[in-house]
Amino acid sequence: MAKEVRVFPLVSLDGKRSVHVDPLFKRHRQKGYTVVEKRVSYQFQKGADSVAIIRRQ
């Protein structure tokens, strides 16, 4: 079983934060997971410069 999952990109095709990101973070935090959003040095597309890391505690 994986110890962490990374989600990238966190934006939709229009470059805005996806409406699915915050509910995903909330749901996993409620289940006891650690959720971290980190800036990355690359962009997959315009505005896509963050990755979400979800870890089991």
PDB file of N, CA, C and O in Angstrom:
ATOM      1  N   MET A   1       0.836  -1.166   0.000  1.00  0.00           N
ATOM      2  CA  MET A   1       0.000   0.000   0.000  1.00  0.00           C
ATOM      3  C   MET A   1       0.892   1.244   0.000  1.00  0.00           C
ATOM      4  O   MET A   1       1.898   1.297   0.707  1.00  0.00           O
ATOM      5  N   ALA A   2       0.519   2.226  -0.787  1.00  0.00           N
ATOM      6  CA  ALA A   2       1.303   3.459  -0.895  1.00  0.00           C
ATOM      7  C   ALA A   2       1.225   4.264   0.401  1.00  0.00           C
ATOM      8  O   ALA A   2       0.186   4.299   1.061  1.00  0.00           O
ATOM      9  N   LYS A   3       2.330   4.906   0.754  1.00  0.00           N
ATOM     10  CA  LYS A   3       2.364   5.756   1.947  1.00  0.00           C
ATOM     11  C   LYS A   3       1.917   7.174   1.640  1.00  0.00           C
ATOM     12  O   LYS A   3       1.513   7.913   2.538  1.00  0.00           O
ATOM     13  N   GLU A   4       1.988   7.554   0.366  1.00  0.00           N
ATOM     14  CA  GLU A   4       1.529   8.880  -0.013  1.00  0.00           C
ATOM     15  C   GLU A   4       1.036   8.883  -1.448  1.00  0.00           C
ATOM     16  O   GLU A   4       1.405   8.039  -2.264  1.00  0.00           O
ATOM     17  N   VAL A   5       0.184   9.868  -1.725  1.00  0.00           N
ATOM     18  CA  VAL A   5      -0.341  10.082  -3.068  1.00  0.00           C
ATOM     19  C   VAL A   5      -0.076  11.535  -3.415  1.00  0.00           C
ATOM     20  O   VAL A   5      -0.270  12.426  -2.588  1.00  0.00           O
ATOM     21  N   ARG A   6       0.368  11.772  -4.640  1.00  0.00           N
ATOM     22  CA  ARG A   6       0.587  13.146  -5.103  1.00  0.00           C
ATOM     23  C   ARG A   6      -0.411  13.456  -6.202  1.00  0.00           C
ATOM     24  O   ARG A   6      -0.631  12.651  -7.107  1.00  0.00           O
ATOM     25  N   VAL A   7      -1.009  14.630  -6.111  1.00  0.00           N
ATOM     26  CA  VAL A   7      -2.021  15.054  -7.077  1.00  0.00           C
ATOM     27  C   VAL A   7      -1.492  16.304  -7.780  1.00  0.00           C
ATOM     28  O   VAL A   7      -1.167  17.303  -7.138  1.00  0.00           O
ATOM     29  N   PHE A   8      -1.410  16.230  -9.107  1.00  0.00           N
ATOM     30  CA  PHE A   8      -0.900  17.346  -9.905  1.00  0.00           C
ATOM     31  C   PHE A   8      -1.477  17.239 -11.296  1.00  0.00           C
ATOM     32  O   PHE A   8      -1.490  16.139 -11.848  1.00  0.00           O
ATOM     33  N   PRO A   9      -1.941  18.280 -11.878  1.00  0.00           N
ATOM     34  CA  PRO A   9      -2.049  19.652 -11.386  1.00  0.00           C
ATOM     35  C   PRO A   9      -3.305  19.833 -10.552  1.00  0.00           C
ATOM     36  O   PRO A   9      -4.188  18.976 -10.539  1.00  0.00           O
ATOM     37  N   LEU A  10      -3.373  20.964  -9.855  1.00  0.00           N
ATOM     38  CA  LEU A  10      -4.517  21.285  -9.003  1.00  0.00           C
ATOM     39  C   LEU A  10      -5.440  22.303  -9.660  1.00  0.00           C
ATOM     40  O   LEU A  10      -6.351  22.827  -9.019  1.00  0.00           O
ATOM     41  N   VAL A  11      -5.206  22.578 -10.923  1.00  0.00           N
ATOM     42  CA  VAL A  11      -6.003  23.554 -11.659  1.00  0.00           C
ATOM     43  C   VAL A  11      -6.737  22.857 -12.804  1.00  0.00           C
ATOM     44  O   VAL A  11      -6.325  21.800 -13.282  1.00  0.00           O
ATOM     45  N   SER A  12      -7.827  23.478 -13.223  1.00  0.00           N
ATOM     46  CA  SER A  12      -8.569  22.961 -14.378  1.00  0.00           C
ATOM     47  C   SER A  12      -7.930  23.510 -15.658  1.00  0.00           C
ATOM     48  O   SER A  12      -6.935  24.231 -15.594  1.00  0.00           O
ATOM     49  N   LEU A  13      -8.481  23.180 -16.780  1.00  0.00           N
ATOM     50  CA  LEU A  13      -7.890  23.580 -18.059  1.00  0.00           C
ATOM     51  C   LEU A  13      -7.851  25.086 -18.267  1.00  0.00           C
ATOM     52  O   LEU A  13      -7.070  25.577 -19.083  1.00  0.00           O
ATOM     53  N   ASP A  14      -8.685  25.830 -17.537  1.00  0.00           N
ATOM     54  CA  ASP A  14      -8.667  27.294 -17.668  1.00  0.00           C
ATOM     55  C   ASP A  14      -7.627  27.952 -16.757  1.00  0.00           C
ATOM     56  O   ASP A  14      -7.542  29.179 -16.701  1.00  0.00           O
ATOM     57  N   GLY A  15      -6.836  27.146 -16.044  1.00  0.00           N
ATOM     58  CA  GLY A  15      -5.778  27.664 -15.189  1.00  0.00           C
ATOM     59  C   GLY A  15      -6.235  28.087 -13.813  1.00  0.00           C
ATOM     60  O   GLY A  15      -5.431  28.604 -13.038  1.00  0.00           O
ATOM     61  N   LYS A  16      -7.500  27.885 -13.482  1.00  0.00           N
ATOM     62  CA  LYS A  16      -8.036  28.232 -12.165  1.00  0.00           C
ATOM     63  C   LYS A  16      -8.064  26.986 -11.291  1.00  0.00           C
ATOM     64  O   LYS A  16      -8.160  25.865 -11.792  1.00  0.00           O
ATOM     65  N   ARG A  17      -7.981  27.192  -9.987  1.00  0.00           N
ATOM     66  CA  ARG A  17      -8.002  26.077  -9.034  1.00  0.00           C
ATOM     67  C   ARG A  17      -9.247  25.226  -9.283  1.00  0.00           C
ATOM     68  O   ARG A  17     -10.355  25.751  -9.395  1.00  0.00           O
ATOM     69  N   SER A  18      -9.059  23.942  -9.367  1.00  0.00           N
ATOM     70  CA  SER A  18     -10.162  23.022  -9.610  1.00  0.00           C
ATOM     71  C   SER A  18     -11.142  23.041  -8.437  1.00  0.00           C
ATOM     72  O   SER A  18     -10.735  23.112  -7.277  1.00  0.00           O
ATOM     73  N   VAL A  19     -12.420  22.979  -8.748  1.00  0.00           N
ATOM     74  CA  VAL A  19     -13.458  22.959  -7.708  1.00  0.00           C
ATOM     75  C   VAL A  19     -13.397  21.672  -6.881  1.00  0.00           C
ATOM     76  O   VAL A  19     -14.029  21.593  -5.828  1.00  0.00           O
ATOM     77  N   HIS A  20     -12.662  20.682  -7.329  1.00  0.00           N
ATOM     78  CA  HIS A  20     -12.576  19.390  -6.639  1.00  0.00           C
ATOM     79  C   HIS A  20     -11.482  19.351  -5.581  1.00  0.00           C
ATOM     80  O   HIS A  20     -11.488  18.473  -4.718  1.00  0.00           O
ATOM     81  N   VAL A  21     -10.546  20.288  -5.637  1.00  0.00           N
ATOM     82  CA  VAL A  21      -9.375  20.242  -4.764  1.00  0.00           C
ATOM     83  C   VAL A  21      -9.736  20.423  -3.289  1.00  0.00           C
ATOM     84  O   VAL A  21      -9.394  19.567  -2.473  1.00  0.00           O
ATOM     85  N   ASP A  22     -10.405  21.494  -2.931  1.00  0.00           N
ATOM     86  CA  ASP A  22     -10.688  21.753  -1.516  1.00  0.00           C
ATOM     87  C   ASP A  22     -11.585  20.692  -0.876  1.00  0.00           C
ATOM     88  O   ASP A  22     -11.325  20.296   0.261  1.00  0.00           O
ATOM     89  N   PRO A  23     -12.642  20.209  -1.568  1.00  0.00           N
ATOM     90  CA  PRO A  23     -13.412  19.105  -0.976  1.00  0.00           C
ATOM     91  C   PRO A  23     -12.568  17.831  -0.789  1.00  0.00           C
ATOM     92  O   PRO A  23     -12.755  17.100   0.184  1.00  0.00           O
ATOM     93  N   LEU A  24     -11.655  17.574  -1.708  1.00  0.00           N
ATOM     94  CA  LEU A  24     -10.759  16.420  -1.589  1.00  0.00           C
ATOM     95  C   LEU A  24      -9.873  16.566  -0.356  1.00  0.00           C
ATOM     96  O   LEU A  24      -9.718  15.624   0.420  1.00  0.00           O
ATOM     97  N   PHE A  25      -9.287  17.765  -0.180  1.00  0.00           N
ATOM     98  CA  PHE A  25      -8.446  18.020   0.990  1.00  0.00           C
ATOM     99  C   PHE A  25      -9.247  17.845   2.270  1.00  0.00           C
ATOM    100  O   PHE A  25      -8.791  17.176   3.197  1.00  0.00           O
ATOM    101  N   LYS A  26     -10.420  18.430   2.335  1.00  0.00           N
ATOM    102  CA  LYS A  26     -11.259  18.372   3.535  1.00  0.00           C
ATOM    103  C   LYS A  26     -11.610  16.931   3.901  1.00  0.00           C
ATOM    104  O   LYS A  26     -11.487  16.524   5.056  1.00  0.00           O
ATOM    105  N   ARG A  27     -12.045  16.170   2.904  1.00  0.00           N
ATOM    106  CA  ARG A  27     -12.450  14.781   3.139  1.00  0.00           C
ATOM    107  C   ARG A  27     -11.296  13.954   3.704  1.00  0.00           C
ATOM    108  O   ARG A  27     -11.485  13.170   4.634  1.00  0.00           O
ATOM    109  N   HIS A  28     -10.117  14.129   3.144  1.00  0.00           N
ATOM    110  CA  HIS A  28      -8.979  13.335   3.607  1.00  0.00           C
ATOM    111  C   HIS A  28      -8.483  13.785   4.973  1.00  0.00           C
ATOM    112  O   HIS A  28      -8.056  12.955   5.775  1.00  0.00           O
ATOM    113  N   ARG A  29      -8.530  15.074   5.252  1.00  0.00           N
ATOM    114  CA  ARG A  29      -8.154  15.538   6.595  1.00  0.00           C
ATOM    115  C   ARG A  29      -9.119  14.983   7.642  1.00  0.00           C
ATOM    116  O   ARG A  29      -8.695  14.599   8.732  1.00  0.00           O
ATOM    117  N   GLN A  30     -10.412  14.940   7.317  1.00  0.00           N
ATOM    118  CA  GLN A  30     -11.411  14.395   8.246  1.00  0.00           C
ATOM    119  C   GLN A  30     -11.160  12.916   8.523  1.00  0.00           C
ATOM    120  O   GLN A  30     -11.497  12.415   9.596  1.00  0.00           O
ATOM    121  N   LYS A  31     -10.574  12.226   7.564  1.00  0.00           N
ATOM    122  CA  LYS A  31     -10.274  10.802   7.739  1.00  0.00           C
ATOM    123  C   LYS A  31      -8.921  10.573   8.411  1.00  0.00           C
ATOM    124  O   LYS A  31      -8.503   9.430   8.596  1.00  0.00           O
ATOM    125  N   GLY A  32      -8.234  11.670   8.778  1.00  0.00           N
ATOM    126  CA  GLY A  32      -6.981  11.538   9.513  1.00  0.00           C
ATOM    127  C   GLY A  32      -5.720  11.574   8.676  1.00  0.00           C
ATOM    128  O   GLY A  32      -4.632  11.316   9.190  1.00  0.00           O
ATOM    129  N   TYR A  33      -5.840  11.886   7.409  1.00  0.00           N
ATOM    130  CA  TYR A  33      -4.664  11.981   6.552  1.00  0.00           C
ATOM    131  C   TYR A  33      -4.032  13.362   6.686  1.00  0.00           C
ATOM    132  O   TYR A  33      -4.706  14.337   7.019  1.00  0.00           O
ATOM    133  N   THR A  34      -2.740  13.429   6.424  1.00  0.00           N
ATOM    134  CA  THR A  34      -2.040  14.702   6.337  1.00  0.00           C
ATOM    135  C   THR A  34      -2.098  15.158   4.888  1.00  0.00           C
ATOM    136  O   THR A  34      -1.758  14.402   3.978  1.00  0.00           O
ATOM    137  N   VAL A  35      -2.530  16.398   4.675  1.00  0.00           N
ATOM    138  CA  VAL A  35      -2.626  16.948   3.329  1.00  0.00           C
ATOM    139  C   VAL A  35      -1.765  18.205   3.276  1.00  0.00           C
ATOM    140  O   VAL A  35      -1.960  19.143   4.050  1.00  0.00           O
ATOM    141  N   VAL A  36      -0.810  18.209   2.352  1.00  0.00           N
ATOM    142  CA  VAL A  36       0.100  19.341   2.200  1.00  0.00           C
ATOM    143  C   VAL A  36       0.062  19.792   0.747  1.00  0.00           C
ATOM    144  O   VAL A  36       0.066  18.973  -0.172  1.00  0.00           O
ATOM    145  N   GLU A  37       0.027  21.093   0.555  1.00  0.00           N
ATOM    146  CA  GLU A  37       0.122  21.650  -0.792  1.00  0.00           C
ATOM    147  C   GLU A  37       1.456  22.370  -0.886  1.00  0.00           C
ATOM    148  O   GLU A  37       1.750  23.256  -0.083  1.00  0.00           O
ATOM    149  N   LYS A  38       2.267  21.987  -1.872  1.00  0.00           N
ATOM    150  CA  LYS A  38       3.604  22.559  -2.016  1.00  0.00           C
ATOM    151  C   LYS A  38       3.774  23.160  -3.401  1.00  0.00           C
ATOM    152  O   LYS A  38       3.275  22.629  -4.393  1.00  0.00           O
ATOM    153  N   ARG A  39       4.471  24.252  -3.448  1.00  0.00           N
ATOM    154  CA  ARG A  39       4.842  24.865  -4.720  1.00  0.00           C
ATOM    155  C   ARG A  39       5.931  24.035  -5.373  1.00  0.00           C
ATOM    156  O   ARG A  39       6.800  23.492  -4.691  1.00  0.00           O
ATOM    157  N   VAL A  40       5.887  23.938  -6.680  1.00  0.00           N
ATOM    158  CA  VAL A  40       6.915  23.235  -7.436  1.00  0.00           C
ATOM    159  C   VAL A  40       7.585  24.222  -8.383  1.00  0.00           C
ATOM    160  O   VAL A  40       7.048  25.296  -8.655  1.00  0.00           O
ATOM    161  N   SER A  41       8.753  23.853  -8.882  1.00  0.00           N
ATOM    162  CA  SER A  41       9.536  24.759  -9.723  1.00  0.00           C
ATOM    163  C   SER A  41       9.204  24.633 -11.205  1.00  0.00           C
ATOM    164  O   SER A  41       9.897  25.202 -12.049  1.00  0.00           O
ATOM    165  N   TYR A  42       8.161  23.899 -11.519  1.00  0.00           N
ATOM    166  CA  TYR A  42       7.784  23.702 -12.922  1.00  0.00           C
ATOM    167  C   TYR A  42       6.285  23.924 -13.065  1.00  0.00           C
ATOM    168  O   TYR A  42       5.548  23.882 -12.079  1.00  0.00           O
ATOM    169  N   GLN A  43       5.841  24.156 -14.281  1.00  0.00           N
ATOM    170  CA  GLN A  43       4.419  24.336 -14.556  1.00  0.00           C
ATOM    171  C   GLN A  43       4.015  23.401 -15.688  1.00  0.00           C
ATOM    172  O   GLN A  43       4.568  23.463 -16.786  1.00  0.00           O
ATOM    173  N   PHE A  44       3.064  22.550 -15.413  1.00  0.00           N
ATOM    174  CA  PHE A  44       2.511  21.654 -16.417  1.00  0.00           C
ATOM    175  C   PHE A  44       1.675  22.445 -17.415  1.00  0.00           C
ATOM    176  O   PHE A  44       1.644  22.142 -18.607  1.00  0.00           O
ATOM    177  N   GLN A  45       1.008  23.451 -16.902  1.00  0.00           N
ATOM    178  CA  GLN A  45       0.184  24.365 -17.694  1.00  0.00           C
ATOM    179  C   GLN A  45       0.115  25.671 -16.918  1.00  0.00           C
ATOM    180  O   GLN A  45       0.587  25.735 -15.783  1.00  0.00           O
ATOM    181  N   LYS A  46      -0.458  26.699 -17.499  1.00  0.00           N
ATOM    182  CA  LYS A  46      -0.553  27.994 -16.826  1.00  0.00           C
ATOM    183  C   LYS A  46      -1.241  27.846 -15.469  1.00  0.00           C
ATOM    184  O   LYS A  46      -2.342  27.302 -15.377  1.00  0.00           O
ATOM    185  N   GLY A  47      -0.587  28.331 -14.427  1.00  0.00           N
ATOM    186  CA  GLY A  47      -1.145  28.280 -13.079  1.00  0.00           C
ATOM    187  C   GLY A  47      -0.938  26.975 -12.343  1.00  0.00           C
ATOM    188  O   GLY A  47      -1.283  26.870 -11.166  1.00  0.00           O
ATOM    189  N   ALA A  48      -0.388  25.989 -13.005  1.00  0.00           N
ATOM    190  CA  ALA A  48      -0.198  24.669 -12.391  1.00  0.00           C
ATOM    191  C   ALA A  48       1.191  24.585 -11.774  1.00  0.00           C
ATOM    192  O   ALA A  48       2.092  23.961 -12.333  1.00  0.00           O
ATOM    193  N   ASP A  49       1.356  25.216 -10.622  1.00  0.00           N
ATOM    194  CA  ASP A  49       2.668  25.238  -9.974  1.00  0.00           C
ATOM    195  C   ASP A  49       2.625  24.721  -8.538  1.00  0.00           C
ATOM    196  O   ASP A  49       3.504  25.033  -7.735  1.00  0.00           O
ATOM    197  N   SER A  50       1.597  23.930  -8.218  1.00  0.00           N
ATOM    198  CA  SER A  50       1.473  23.330  -6.885  1.00  0.00           C
ATOM    199  C   SER A  50       1.099  21.858  -7.010  1.00  0.00           C
ATOM    200  O   SER A  50       0.401  21.444  -7.936  1.00  0.00           O
ATOM    201  N   VAL A  51       1.586  21.090  -6.053  1.00  0.00           N
ATOM    202  CA  VAL A  51       1.253  19.670  -5.975  1.00  0.00           C
ATOM    203  C   VAL A  51       0.650  19.412  -4.593  1.00  0.00           C
ATOM    204  O   VAL A  51       1.065  20.017  -3.604  1.00  0.00           O
ATOM    205  N   ALA A  52      -0.311  18.529  -4.534  1.00  0.00           N
ATOM    206  CA  ALA A  52      -0.877  18.102  -3.258  1.00  0.00           C
ATOM    207  C   ALA A  52      -0.251  16.769  -2.884  1.00  0.00           C
ATOM    208  O   ALA A  52      -0.115  15.874  -3.718  1.00  0.00           O
ATOM    209  N   ILE A  53       0.129  16.652  -1.616  1.00  0.00           N
ATOM    210  CA  ILE A  53       0.689  15.405  -1.106  1.00  0.00           C
ATOM    211  C   ILE A  53      -0.217  14.942   0.026  1.00  0.00           C
ATOM    212  O   ILE A  53      -0.391  15.645   1.022  1.00  0.00           O
ATOM    213  N   ILE A  54      -0.784  13.768  -0.133  1.00  0.00           N
ATOM    214  CA  ILE A  54      -1.699  13.200   0.872  1.00  0.00           C
ATOM    215  C   ILE A  54      -1.015  11.976   1.459  1.00  0.00           C
ATOM    216  O   ILE A  54      -0.666  11.041   0.739  1.00  0.00           O
ATOM    217  N   ARG A  55      -0.824  11.994   2.794  1.00  0.00           N
ATOM    218  CA  ARG A  55      -0.081  10.924   3.466  1.00  0.00           C
ATOM    219  C   ARG A  55      -0.905  10.285   4.583  1.00  0.00           C
ATOM    220  O   ARG A  55      -1.720  10.933   5.240  1.00  0.00           O
ATOM    221  N   ARG A  56      -0.662   9.007   4.767  1.00  0.00           N
ATOM    222  CA  ARG A  56      -1.211   8.330   5.939  1.00  0.00           C
ATOM    223  C   ARG A  56      -0.397   8.746   7.144  1.00  0.00           C
ATOM    224  O   ARG A  56       0.804   8.992   7.027  1.00  0.00           O
ATOM    225  N   GLN A  57      -1.035   8.827   8.301  1.00  0.00           N
ATOM    226  CA  GLN A  57      -0.297   9.206   9.525  1.00  0.00           C
ATOM    227  C   GLN A  57       0.233   8.000  10.233  1.00  0.00           C
ATOM    228  O   GLN A  57       0.875   8.128  11.275  1.00  0.00           O
TER     229      GLN A  57
END
